[in-house]
Amino acid sequence: MTSGEEVPLSCSRCSAVWQKQGMTNCWSGNPETAPPRPGNCPSARYGDEIGETLELYKGDEDDAKMARIAARVEGLCYQPVPGSDAVNARWTRVEDTIAFAKLMGYSRIGIATCIGLLDESERLASILQAQGLQPMSVCCKAGSIDKLEIGLKEEEKVRPGTFEPACNPVAQAEICNRCGTDMNIIVGLCIGHDMLFTKHSQAPVTTLVVKDRVTGHNPAAVLYGQNFYYKRLQKQPVAVPSPAEQQTF
């Protein structure tokens, strides 16, 4: 980093403070006893933005309602341990999602599913239906568009020489829009495809399953395996096509 450049924000650095003191500056609520803010703390550098966003959470607008319901669901997710200040988590992410939808008054729930997770999406749909919601699912391969039609080369397919339909997240979003979904759930869409779906969805989007083909869709496993299985991520670059190879993308 050259002289004069801003130090990048890094709230993750406060992990050491949390492990040592059990709190950070933004968690303590008491400026007199709080740990000091690090030099790259966004609360210090962007206090004006934080103050402005607070106004979004007041009143009866959609953002305000969503923020309050999300906070309520967070509270409902835990239950106190009698005779202790400890709390136990009691809800899974599926239960969180159902509670959020019900408290928001949502009924029609879209499921943007990867074709590789159709079974998981069907199980989710059955649960949502049993909970009095109206699920509808749209697969990523809707329309069966050949990958060659969007500019990929034959050798860039997973199995060259065979027909492979391209993922179509924009169509997934537009179909959900046409069906008037109140909320959409991503189940295993690829990186990038999930961004396109979220970008084009008119309804708010949450992710239930993150695609990770190696870890059984548990990408956090890589973070917990830094000292052994995934130590390579600290020592060698992830191989990607060169600029010349990317010209056709």
C-alpha positions in Angstrom: 0.0 0.0 0.0 1.5 3.4 -1.0 1.6 6.4 1.2 -1.7 8.4 1.2 -3.9 5.4 0.4 -6.9 4.8 2.7 -6.6 1.8 5.0 -9.2 -0.7 3.7 -12.1 -1.4 6.1 -11.7 -4.6 7.9 -14.2 -5.4 10.6 -12.9 -9.0 10.6 -9.8 -7.8 12.4 -12.0 -7.3 15.5 -12.3 -11.1 15.8 -9.2 -11.0 18.0 -10.8 -8.3 20.2 -14.0 -10.4 20.5 -12.1 -13.6 21.4 -10.1 -11.7 24.1 -12.8 -9.5 25.6 -16.1 -11.1 24.5 -17.2 -7.8 22.9 -16.2 -5.2 20.3 -16.7 -1.5 20.3 -20.0 -1.7 18.3 -21.3 -4.5 20.6 -20.7 -3.0 24.0 -23.2 -0.1 24.0 -21.1 1.8 26.6 -18.4 4.1 25.2 -16.7 4.3 28.5 -16.1 0.5 28.9 -16.0 -0.4 25.2 -12.8 -1.7 23.5 -11.2 1.0 21.3 -12.2 1.2 17.7 -9.6 0.1 15.2 -8.2 2.7 12.8 -10.1 1.2 9.9 -13.5 1.0 11.8 -16.4 1.9 9.5 -18.4 3.2 12.5 -15.8 6.0 12.8 -15.1 6.6 9.1 -18.7 6.4 7.9 -20.7 7.7 10.8 -22.7 10.0 8.5 -23.8 7.0 6.4 -24.7 5.0 9.5 -26.8 7.9 10.8 -28.6 8.3 7.5 -29.4 4.6 7.2 -31.0 4.7 10.7 -33.8 6.8 9.2 -34.6 3.9 6.8 -35.5 1.7 9.8 -38.1 4.1 11.2 -41.7 4.4 10.1 -43.9 2.1 8.1 -41.9 1.7 4.8 -40.9 -1.8 3.5 -37.3 -1.4 4.6 -38.3 -0.4 8.1 -40.8 -3.3 8.5 -38.3 -5.8 7.1 -35.6 -4.6 9.5 -37.9 -4.9 12.5 -39.2 -8.3 11.5 -35.6 -9.6 10.9 -34.7 -8.4 14.4 -37.7 -10.1 15.9 -36.9 -13.4 14.2 -33.4 -13.1 15.5 -34.8 -12.9 19.0 -37.2 -15.7 18.5 -34.4 -17.9 17.3 -32.9 -18.1 20.8 -34.3 -19.2 24.1 -32.8 -18.4 27.6 -31.3 -21.0 29.8 -33.0 -20.9 33.2 -30.6 -19.7 35.9 -28.0 -18.5 33.4 -27.3 -15.6 31.1 -26.7 -18.0 28.3 -29.0 -18.6 25.4 -29.5 -21.6 23.1 -30.3 -21.4 19.4 -33.5 -23.3 18.8 -34.4 -22.6 15.1 -32.7 -23.8 11.9 -32.4 -21.5 8.9 -35.5 -23.1 7.4 -37.5 -22.2 10.5 -36.1 -18.7 10.4 -37.2 -18.3 6.8 -40.7 -19.5 7.6 -41.0 -17.3 10.6 -39.8 -14.3 8.6 -42.2 -14.9 5.7 -45.2 -15.3 8.1 -44.4 -12.2 10.1 -43.9 -10.2 7.0 -47.3 -11.4 5.7 -45.8 -13.1 2.7 -47.8 -16.0 1.1 -46.4 -16.9 -2.3 -42.8 -18.0 -2.0 -40.6 -18.5 -5.1 -37.8 -21.1 -5.1 -35.0 -20.4 -7.5 -33.4 -23.9 -7.6 -30.4 -25.4 -9.2 -31.2 -28.5 -11.2 -28.8 -30.4 -9.0 -30.9 -29.7 -5.9 -34.3 -30.5 -7.2 -34.8 -33.0 -4.4 -33.9 -30.5 -1.8 -36.2 -27.9 -3.3 -39.1 -30.4 -3.4 -38.5 -31.1 0.3 -38.4 -27.4 1.0 -41.6 -26.9 -1.0 -43.4 -29.6 1.0 -42.3 -27.9 4.3 -43.5 -24.5 3.1 -46.8 -25.9 2.0 -47.3 -27.7 5.3 -46.7 -24.3 7.0 -49.5 -22.7 5.1 -47.4 -21.0 2.5 -47.7 -21.3 -1.3 -44.3 -22.4 -2.8 -43.5 -22.3 -6.5 -40.1 -23.5 -7.9 -38.3 -22.5 -11.1 -35.2 -24.5 -12.2 -32.0 -22.8 -13.4 -32.2 -24.7 -16.8 -35.7 -23.3 -17.7 -35.9 -23.0 -21.4 -33.1 -25.5 -22.2 -30.9 -22.9 -23.9 -27.7 -24.4 -25.3 -24.5 -23.0 -23.7 -23.1 -22.4 -27.2 -25.9 -19.9 -27.8 -24.6 -17.6 -25.0 -21.0 -17.6 -26.4 -19.3 -20.5 -24.6 -16.9 -22.8 -26.5 -17.5 -26.5 -26.8 -14.4 -27.2 -24.7 -15.7 -24.9 -21.9 -18.6 -27.2 -21.2 -18.5 -29.6 -18.2 -18.7 -32.5 -20.7 -17.6 -31.3 -24.1 -19.4 -32.9 -27.1 -22.7 -33.2 -25.2 -25.7 -31.0 -25.0 -25.5 -28.8 -21.9 -28.2 -26.2 -21.2 -27.1 -22.9 -19.8 -28.4 -21.6 -16.5 -31.0 -18.9 -17.0 -31.3 -16.9 -13.7 -32.8 -13.9 -15.4 -35.7 -16.0 -16.7 -36.0 -17.6 -13.2 -36.4 -14.1 -11.7 -38.8 -12.8 -14.4 -41.0 -15.9 -14.1 -41.2 -15.3 -10.3 -42.0 -11.7 -11.1 -44.8 -12.7 -13.5 -46.2 -15.1 -10.8 -46.2 -12.3 -8.2 -44.1 -14.0 -5.6 -43.9 -12.1 -2.3 -40.4 -13.5 -1.5 -37.9 -15.6 -3.3 -35.5 -18.3 -1.9 -32.3 -19.3 -3.7 -31.5 -23.0 -3.4 -28.0 -23.7 -4.8 -27.6 -21.3 -7.7 -24.1 -21.0 -9.0 -21.9 -18.0 -8.2 -22.9 -15.2 -10.5 -26.2 -16.8 -11.4 -27.3 -16.0 -7.9 -26.3 -12.4 -8.4 -28.3 -12.1 -11.7 -31.3 -13.7 -10.1 -31.2 -11.2 -7.2 -30.6 -8.3 -9.5 -33.7 -9.0 -11.6 -36.0 -10.2 -8.9 -38.7 -7.8 -7.9 -39.4 -9.6 -4.7 -36.9 -9.6 -1.8 -34.4 -12.6 -2.1 -32.8 -14.7 0.6 -30.4 -17.6 0.2 -31.1 -20.9 1.9 -28.5 -23.1 0.1 -25.1 -21.8 -1.2 -23.7 -23.8 -4.1 -20.4 -25.6 -3.1 -19.9 -28.8 -5.0 -17.0 -30.0 -2.9 -18.2 -29.4 0.7 -21.8 -30.6 0.3 -23.0 -27.0 0.0 -21.3 -25.9 3.2 -18.8 -23.2 2.1 -17.9 -22.4 5.7 -16.1 -25.7 5.8 -13.3 -24.1 3.9 -12.9 -21.4 6.5 -12.7 -23.9 9.3 -10.1 -26.0 7.4 -7.5 -23.3 6.9 -4.9 -25.1 9.0 -5.1 -28.3 7.1 -7.2 -29.3 4.1 -7.6 -25.8 2.7 -4.2 -24.3 3.7 -3.5 -24.2 0.0 -5.8 -21.1 -0.3 -3.2 -19.2 1.8 -0.2 -20.4 -0.2 -1.2 -20.7 -3.9 -3.3 -18.8 -6.3 -6.7 -20.1 -7.5 -6.1 -21.0 -11.2 -8.3 -18.9 -13.5 -8.1 -18.3 -17.3 -5.5 -15.8 -18.4 -6.7 -12.4 -19.9 -6.2 -13.8 -23.4 -8.3 -16.8 -22.6 -11.0 -14.5 -21.2 -11.4 -12.5 -24.4 -14.3 -14.6 -25.6 -16.2 -14.2 -22.3 
